[in-house]
């Protein structure tokens, strides 16, 4: 097996493991153990790819290409660029932590649960490595199936409404995108993302952008977000916010901006305005949210807006910052939702007025929440600060007011994150908090500490991603050349 084969293995190993879990007569413990083992193997395979990746080389790496539907010139074409390598890494690391969390808390019906989590892993990796537009769409849709079931079966009391909203929003965007994929492929004679020419169609651009804006989500297409983030199990919410949302911003970079340069330029101001609205509106909602998950959920929408500002500012600094912020926010969001899950397990709630005082006698919980919270509010020296600074510097090159809006939103981020930390750790002890609520256990630390460690490493060396996402560290030229 060559390193190029690892790209397909990263997709199909978890899918094959999911099928094995569904058909083999394994015990509950064996099912969870196998799922965790496969997720760790995924991390190991990705590390091997990262070590061998040639960051200064142009073009696609670790690629495989085979005919799929010959009459339509559709192929099974997968491979990685620098920015997609980092997103695959985010996916496998976050999914390993979330699958481990599900094993730790002992989810019921483990055969179905862990199979769906592994299926979601394979589909998400497929989105980030697919180099055929129809293949990309297939993986993009495949993510929805396990998410729908995971929320609908293992979610909270209002899970039915949450899953219906999620399905309606995402299916509406996806069906429009399918029509755009078909029209684009037939017009240019190929669905291959590497070789397909650019298009001048503004309608096709808008169709793709609608689907990606819903997935991200951006204002005003975020209606599914509050219910889904609150009702899903904590680890599923962590995946939704930390990884799945990045499929939307990745699609903007890989397809919308790259394949539709003229419509991107034409609609740039409108999209930047919507992104800025998402950033400010999401930050205000996060500040007003009455619960732990609400703050993290709305802050995720705000961060999606900030990333979109970076992507559509179009400068080298902003594009580098956007990719760095995708990874940094993915790790932050995943960590915070897992911490929220540990708080909910100890207190049965995430509502601030019933929490408070959790810092006393729980040093591990307090330390991890403080570290992740401080990184999230983008203090100088953190990975989030590096990403936001690059985005704002690049946005300033486009127009000063986009940078001003972003800088104002950073102040709001400090306000809502400090409010969260204070409400959970330091205010008067709420009705649901008692001395019997233990500190984080060894199993929980084993899941959350690696995420926090990755954030600390990235804070110390943000250039590992910011300067290693595009060939020659020139994102604008890479996009103009369509990454060839």
C-alpha positions as CSV (number, residue, x, y, z in Angstrom):
1,X,0.0,0.0,0.0
2,X,1.3,3.4,-1.0
3,X,0.7,6.7,0.8
4,X,-1.6,7.7,-2.1
5,X,-3.8,4.7,-1.1
6,X,-4.2,6.2,2.4
7,X,-6.6,8.8,0.9
8,X,-9.1,6.2,0.0
9,X,-8.4,4.2,3.1
10,X,-9.3,7.3,5.2
11,X,-12.7,7.2,3.5
12,X,-13.5,3.6,3.3
13,X,-11.9,2.1,6.5
14,X,-14.5,3.7,8.8
15,X,-17.3,2.9,6.3
16,X,-16.2,-0.8,6.2
17,X,-15.8,-0.8,10.0
18,X,-19.4,0.6,10.3
19,X,-20.7,-2.3,8.2
20,X,-18.7,-4.8,10.3
21,X,-20.2,-3.4,13.5
22,X,-23.7,-3.8,12.0
23,X,-23.3,-7.4,10.9
24,X,-20.9,-9.0,13.4
25,X,-22.2,-10.4,16.7
26,X,-20.0,-8.4,18.9
27,X,-20.5,-7.4,22.5
28,X,-21.2,-3.9,23.6
29,X,-17.6,-3.4,24.9
30,X,-16.1,-4.9,21.7
31,X,-18.3,-2.6,19.5
32,X,-17.1,0.5,21.3
33,X,-13.5,-0.7,21.4
34,X,-13.4,-1.4,17.7
35,X,-14.9,2.0,16.8
36,X,-12.3,3.8,19.0
37,X,-9.5,1.6,17.5
38,X,-10.5,2.5,13.9
39,X,-10.7,6.2,14.7
40,X,-7.2,6.1,16.2
41,X,-5.9,4.2,13.1
42,X,-7.4,7.0,11.0
43,X,-5.4,9.5,13.0
44,X,-2.2,7.4,12.5
45,X,-2.8,7.2,8.7
46,X,-3.3,11.0,8.5
47,X,-0.1,11.7,10.5
48,X,1.8,9.5,8.0
49,X,0.3,11.6,5.1
50,X,1.2,14.9,6.8
51,X,4.8,13.8,7.3
52,X,5.1,12.9,3.6
53,X,3.2,15.8,2.2
54,X,5.3,18.2,0.0
55,X,3.9,21.6,1.1
56,X,5.9,23.5,-1.5
57,X,4.8,21.4,-4.4
58,X,2.0,22.6,-6.7
59,X,-1.0,20.4,-7.7
60,X,-2.9,17.6,-6.1
61,X,-1.1,15.0,-4.0
62,X,-1.9,11.5,-2.8
63,X,-4.4,11.3,-5.6
64,X,-6.3,8.4,-7.1
65,X,-8.4,8.5,-10.2
66,X,-10.6,5.8,-11.7
67,X,-13.7,6.0,-14.0
68,X,-17.1,5.9,-12.2
69,X,-19.8,6.9,-14.7
70,X,-18.0,6.9,-18.1
71,X,-20.9,8.3,-20.2
72,X,-21.0,11.4,-18.1
73,X,-17.2,11.6,-17.5
74,X,-17.7,11.2,-13.8
75,X,-14.7,9.6,-11.9
76,X,-13.7,8.5,-8.5
77,X,-11.1,11.2,-8.1
78,X,-9.7,11.9,-4.7
79,X,-6.6,13.7,-3.5
80,X,-5.4,16.4,-1.1
81,X,-4.1,19.9,-1.2
82,X,-2.4,21.6,1.8
83,X,-5.7,23.1,3.1
84,X,-7.6,19.9,2.6
85,X,-4.9,17.9,4.4
86,X,-5.5,20.1,7.5
87,X,-9.2,19.7,7.3
88,X,-8.9,15.9,7.0
89,X,-6.7,16.0,10.1
90,X,-9.3,18.1,11.9
91,X,-11.9,15.5,11.0
92,X,-10.1,12.4,12.1
93,X,-8.8,14.0,15.4
94,X,-12.2,15.4,16.3
95,X,-14.1,12.2,15.4
96,X,-11.7,10.1,17.4
97,X,-12.3,12.3,20.5
98,X,-16.1,12.3,19.9
99,X,-16.3,8.5,19.3
100,X,-14.2,8.0,22.4
101,X,-16.7,10.3,24.3
102,X,-19.6,8.2,23.2
103,X,-17.8,5.0,24.4
104,X,-17.0,6.7,27.7
105,X,-20.6,7.7,28.5
106,X,-22.0,4.4,27.3
107,X,-24.4,5.3,24.5
108,X,-27.3,2.9,24.2
109,X,-27.8,0.9,21.1
110,X,-24.0,1.0,20.5
111,X,-24.1,-1.1,17.3
112,X,-26.2,1.5,15.5
113,X,-24.6,4.5,17.2
114,X,-20.9,3.7,16.6
115,X,-21.6,2.5,13.1
116,X,-23.2,5.9,12.3
117,X,-20.4,7.8,13.8
118,X,-17.9,5.8,11.7
119,X,-20.0,6.3,8.6
120,X,-20.0,10.1,9.3
121,X,-16.2,10.0,9.6
122,X,-15.8,8.4,6.1
123,X,-18.4,10.8,4.5
124,X,-16.8,13.9,6.0
125,X,-13.3,12.9,4.9
126,X,-14.7,12.2,1.5
127,X,-16.0,15.8,1.2
128,X,-12.5,17.2,1.9
129,X,-10.7,14.9,-0.6
130,X,-13.2,14.5,-3.4
131,X,-11.9,16.0,-6.7
132,X,-15.0,15.2,-8.8
133,X,-18.0,17.5,-8.4
134,X,-20.5,14.7,-8.4
135,X,-18.4,12.6,-6.0
136,X,-18.2,15.7,-3.8
137,X,-22.0,16.0,-3.8
138,X,-22.4,12.3,-3.0
139,X,-20.2,12.7,0.1
140,X,-21.8,16.1,1.0
141,X,-25.2,14.4,1.1
142,X,-24.0,11.2,2.8
143,X,-23.0,13.3,5.8
144,X,-26.7,14.2,6.4
145,X,-27.9,10.6,6.8
146,X,-26.0,9.7,10.0
147,X,-26.4,13.2,11.4
148,X,-30.2,12.9,11.0
149,X,-30.4,9.6,12.8
150,X,-27.9,10.5,15.5
151,X,-29.8,13.6,16.5
152,X,-33.3,12.0,16.0
153,X,-32.5,8.9,18.1
154,X,-30.0,10.0,20.7
155,X,-31.0,13.7,21.0
156,X,-32.9,15.5,23.7
157,X,-36.6,16.0,24.3
158,X,-37.1,18.3,21.3
159,X,-35.0,16.2,18.9
160,X,-37.8,15.6,16.4
161,X,-38.2,19.3,15.6
162,X,-34.5,19.7,15.5
163,X,-34.0,16.9,13.0
164,X,-36.9,18.2,10.8
165,X,-35.4,21.7,10.6
166,X,-32.0,20.3,9.9
167,X,-33.4,18.1,7.1
168,X,-35.5,20.8,5.5
169,X,-32.7,23.4,5.4
170,X,-29.9,21.1,4.2
171,X,-32.0,19.2,1.7
172,X,-33.3,22.5,0.2
173,X,-29.7,23.7,-0.3
174,X,-28.5,20.3,-1.5
175,X,-31.1,19.8,-4.1
176,X,-30.4,23.2,-5.6
177,X,-26.7,22.4,-5.5
178,X,-27.4,19.1,-7.3
179,X,-29.1,21.0,-10.1
180,X,-26.1,23.3,-10.3
181,X,-23.6,20.4,-10.4
182,X,-25.5,18.7,-13.2
183,X,-25.8,21.9,-15.3
184,X,-22.1,22.9,-14.7
185,X,-20.9,19.4,-15.6
186,X,-22.9,19.1,-18.7
187,X,-21.9,22.6,-19.8
188,X,-18.2,22.1,-19.5
189,X,-18.2,18.4,-20.4
190,X,-16.6,17.1,-17.2
191,X,-17.3,17.0,-13.5
192,X,-13.6,16.8,-12.6
193,X,-12.7,19.7,-10.2
194,X,-9.0,19.6,-11.2
195,X,-9.5,19.9,-15.0
196,X,-12.9,21.6,-15.3
197,X,-12.7,25.2,-16.6
198,X,-14.1,28.2,-14.8
199,X,-17.7,29.3,-15.3
200,X,-19.1,32.8,-15.7
201,X,-22.6,31.8,-14.6
202,X,-23.8,33.8,-11.6
203,X,-26.9,31.6,-11.1
204,X,-24.7,28.5,-10.7
205,X,-22.5,30.4,-8.3
206,X,-25.5,31.4,-6.2
207,X,-26.8,27.9,-6.1
208,X,-23.5,26.5,-4.8
209,X,-23.2,29.4,-2.3
210,X,-26.7,28.7,-0.9
211,X,-25.9,25.1,-0.1
212,X,-22.5,26.1,1.5
213,X,-24.1,29.0,3.4
214,X,-26.6,26.7,5.0
215,X,-24.0,24.2,5.9
216,X,-21.6,26.8,7.4
217,X,-24.1,28.3,8.5
218,X,-24.2,32.0,7.6
219,X,-26.9,34.6,8.3
220,X,-29.8,34.4,7.4
221,X,-29.6,30.6,6.7
222,X,-28.9,29.5,10.3
223,X,-32.5,28.7,11.4
224,X,-31.6,25.0,11.9
225,X,-28.6,25.8,14.2
226,X,-30.1,26.5,17.7
227,X,-32.3,23.4,17.9
228,X,-29.8,21.0,16.4
229,X,-26.9,22.2,18.6
230,X,-28.9,22.1,21.8
231,X,-30.7,18.8,21.2
232,X,-27.9,16.6,19.7
233,X,-25.7,14.6,22.0
234,X,-22.7,16.7,23.1
235,X,-20.3,14.7,20.9
236,X,-22.5,15.0,17.9
237,X,-22.9,18.7,18.4
238,X,-19.1,18.9,18.7
239,X,-18.8,17.2,15.3
240,X,-21.5,19.5,13.8
241,X,-19.9,22.7,14.9
242,X,-16.2,21.7,14.8
243,X,-16.1,19.7,11.5
244,X,-19.4,19.6,9.5
245,X,-19.7,23.4,9.4
246,X,-16.2,23.5,7.8
247,X,-17.6,21.6,4.9
248,X,-19.5,24.7,4.0
249,X,-16.6,27.1,4.1
250,X,-14.4,24.5,2.4
251,X,-16.9,24.3,-0.5
252,X,-16.8,28.1,-0.8
253,X,-13.0,27.9,-1.2
254,X,-12.7,24.8,-3.4
255,X,-15.7,25.3,-5.7
256,X,-17.5,28.7,-5.4
257,X,-14.4,31.0,-5.4
258,X,-12.1,28.8,-7.5
259,X,-14.5,27.8,-10.3
260,X,-16.6,31.1,-10.4
261,X,-14.1,34.0,-10.2
262,X,-16.3,36.5,-12.1
263,X,-19.4,35.9,-10.0
264,X,-17.2,35.9,-6.9
265,X,-16.0,39.4,-7.7
266,X,-19.5,40.5,-8.7
267,X,-21.2,39.4,-5.4
268,X,-18.2,40.0,-3.2
269,X,-19.7,43.0,-1.4
270,X,-23.0,41.2,-0.8
271,X,-21.3,38.1,0.6
272,X,-19.0,40.1,2.8
273,X,-21.9,42.0,4.1
274,X,-23.8,38.8,5.0
275,X,-20.6,37.3,6.5
276,X,-20.2,40.5,8.6
277,X,-23.8,40.2,9.7
278,X,-23.3,36.6,10.7
279,X,-20.2,37.6,12.7
280,X,-21.9,40.5,14.6
281,X,-25.4,38.9,15.0
282,X,-23.9,35.5,16.1
283,X,-21.7,37.3,18.6
284,X,-24.7,39.2,20.1
285,X,-26.8,36.1,20.3
286,X,-23.9,34.3,22.0
287,X,-23.7,37.0,24.6
288,X,-27.5,36.7,25.3
289,X,-27.6,32.9,25.2
290,X,-28.8,31.5,28.6
291,X,-26.9,28.3,28.5
292,X,-23.5,26.8,27.8
293,X,-24.4,25.2,24.4
294,X,-26.1,28.3,23.2
295,X,-23.0,30.4,23.7
296,X,-20.8,28.0,21.8
297,X,-23.4,27.4,19.1
298,X,-23.9,31.1,18.2
299,X,-20.2,31.8,18.5
300,X,-19.7,29.1,15.9
301,X,-22.0,31.0,13.6
302,X,-20.0,34.1,14.3
303,X,-16.8,32.3,13.5
304,X,-18.2,31.0,10.2
305,X,-18.9,34.6,9.3
306,X,-15.4,35.6,10.1
307,X,-14.0,32.8,8.0
308,X,-16.2,33.8,5.1
309,X,-14.8,37.3,5.4
310,X,-11.4,35.9,5.1
311,X,-12.2,33.8,2.1
312,X,-14.0,36.5,0.1
313,X,-11.6,39.3,1.0
314,X,-9.4,37.5,-1.5
315,X,-6.0,38.6,-0.2
316,X,-3.1,36.2,0.7
317,X,-3.2,37.2,4.3
318,X,-7.0,36.7,4.6
319,X,-7.0,33.3,2.8
320,X,-4.2,32.0,5.0
321,X,-6.0,33.3,8.1
322,X,-9.3,31.7,7.0
323,X,-7.8,28.2,6.8
324,X,-6.0,28.6,10.1
325,X,-9.2,29.8,11.7
326,X,-11.1,26.8,10.3
327,X,-8.7,24.5,12.1
328,X,-8.4,26.5,15.3
329,X,-12.1,27.1,15.7
330,X,-12.8,23.4,14.9
331,X,-10.6,22.3,17.8
332,X,-12.0,25.0,20.1
333,X,-15.6,24.2,19.3
334,X,-15.1,20.5,19.7
335,X,-13.3,20.9,23.0
336,X,-16.0,23.3,24.4
337,X,-18.9,21.0,23.4
338,X,-17.2,18.0,25.0
339,X,-16.6,20.1,28.2
340,X,-20.3,21.1,28.0
341,X,-21.2,17.5,27.9
342,X,-19.1,16.7,31.0
343,X,-20.8,19.7,32.8
344,X,-24.2,18.4,31.9
345,X,-23.4,14.9,33.1
346,X,-22.5,16.3,36.5
347,X,-25.3,18.8,36.9
348,X,-28.0,17.6,34.5
349,X,-28.2,21.1,32.9
350,X,-26.2,23.6,30.9
351,X,-28.4,26.6,31.9
352,X,-26.3,29.3,33.6
353,X,-28.7,30.2,36.3
354,X,-28.5,26.7,37.6
355,X,-24.7,26.4,37.3
356,X,-21.9,28.2,39.1
357,X,-19.1,27.4,41.5
358,X,-17.8,24.4,39.5
359,X,-14.2,25.7,39.9
360,X,-14.1,24.8,43.6
361,X,-12.7,21.3,44.0
362,X,-12.6,20.6,40.2
363,X,-9.2,21.9,39.1
364,X,-9.0,19.8,35.9
365,X,-12.4,21.0,34.6
366,X,-11.6,24.6,35.5
367,X,-8.1,24.5,33.9
368,X,-9.3,23.1,30.6
369,X,-12.3,25.4,30.3
370,X,-10.1,28.4,31.1
371,X,-7.5,27.4,28.5
372,X,-10.0,26.7,25.8
373,X,-12.0,29.8,26.7
374,X,-8.9,32.1,26.6
375,X,-7.9,30.7,23.3
376,X,-11.4,31.2,22.0
377,X,-11.5,34.9,22.9
378,X,-8.4,35.3,20.9
379,X,-5.8,36.6,23.3
380,X,-2.5,37.5,21.7
381,X,-0.4,34.4,21.4
382,X,-3.3,32.1,20.8
383,X,-4.1,30.2,17.6
384,X,-7.4,32.1,17.3
385,X,-5.6,35.4,17.6
386,X,-3.3,34.5,14.8
387,X,-6.2,33.4,12.5
388,X,-8.3,36.5,13.3
389,X,-5.4,38.9,12.9
390,X,-4.5,37.5,9.5
391,X,-8.2,37.7,8.4
392,X,-8.6,41.2,9.6
393,X,-5.3,42.3,8.1
394,X,-6.3,40.8,4.8
395,X,-9.8,42.3,5.0
396,X,-8.3,45.7,5.6
397,X,-6.5,45.4,2.3
398,X,-10.0,45.0,0.7
399,X,-11.7,47.8,2.6
400,X,-11.0,49.2,6.1
401,X,-14.6,48.9,7.3
402,X,-14.6,45.1,7.0
403,X,-11.6,45.0,9.3
404,X,-13.4,47.4,11.7
405,X,-16.5,45.2,11.9
406,X,-14.3,42.2,12.6
407,X,-12.4,44.0,15.3
408,X,-15.6,45.0,17.0
409,X,-16.9,41.5,16.9
410,X,-13.7,40.3,18.7
411,X,-14.6,42.5,21.6
412,X,-18.0,40.8,21.7
413,X,-16.3,37.5,21.6
414,X,-14.3,38.4,24.8
415,X,-17.6,39.4,26.5
416,X,-19.6,36.3,25.8
417,X,-16.7,33.9,26.5
418,X,-15.8,35.6,29.8
419,X,-19.5,35.4,30.7
420,X,-19.5,31.7,30.0
421,X,-16.4,31.0,32.1
422,X,-17.8,33.1,35.0
423,X,-21.2,31.6,34.9
424,X,-19.9,28.0,34.9
425,X,-16.9,28.3,37.2
426,X,-17.0,31.4,39.5
427,X,-20.5,32.7,40.2
428,X,-22.6,31.5,43.2
429,X,-23.2,27.8,43.2
430,X,-26.5,26.9,41.4
431,X,-29.2,24.5,42.5
432,X,-27.9,21.6,40.4
433,X,-24.3,21.8,41.6
434,X,-23.3,19.9,44.7
435,X,-20.1,18.5,46.2
436,X,-20.8,15.1,44.8
437,X,-20.1,16.4,41.3
438,X,-16.6,15.0,40.7
439,X,-13.8,16.5,38.7
440,X,-13.0,15.3,35.2
441,X,-12.2,11.6,35.2
442,X,-9.2,10.0,33.5
443,X,-11.3,8.9,30.5
444,X,-12.6,12.4,29.9
445,X,-9.2,13.9,30.3
446,X,-7.8,11.4,27.7
447,X,-10.4,12.7,25.2
448,X,-10.2,16.5,25.8
449,X,-6.5,17.0,26.7
450,X,-5.2,16.0,23.3
451,X,-7.5,18.6,21.6
452,X,-6.3,21.2,24.0
453,X,-2.7,20.2,23.5
454,X,-3.2,20.5,19.7
455,X,-4.5,24.0,20.3
456,X,-1.5,24.9,22.4
457,X,0.9,23.6,19.8
458,X,-1.0,25.6,17.1
459,X,-0.8,28.7,19.3
460,X,2.9,28.3,19.5
461,X,3.3,27.6,15.8
462,X,0.4,29.0,13.8
463,X,2.6,29.1,10.7
464,X,2.4,25.3,10.6
465,X,-1.0,25.8,8.9
466,X,-1.0,29.5,7.9
467,X,2.1,29.1,5.7
468,X,1.5,25.5,4.7
469,X,-2.0,25.5,3.2
470,X,-1.3,26.7,-0.4
471,X,1.6,25.9,-2.7
472,X,4.3,28.5,-2.5
473,X,2.4,30.2,0.3
474,X,0.5,32.3,-2.3
475,X,-3.2,31.5,-1.9
476,X,-4.4,34.1,-4.5
477,X,-2.2,32.6,-7.2
478,X,-3.2,29.1,-6.3
479,X,-6.8,30.0,-6.7
480,X,-6.3,31.7,-10.0
481,X,-4.5,28.6,-11.3
482,X,-7.3,26.4,-9.9
483,X,-4.7,24.7,-7.6
484,X,-3.0,23.1,-10.7
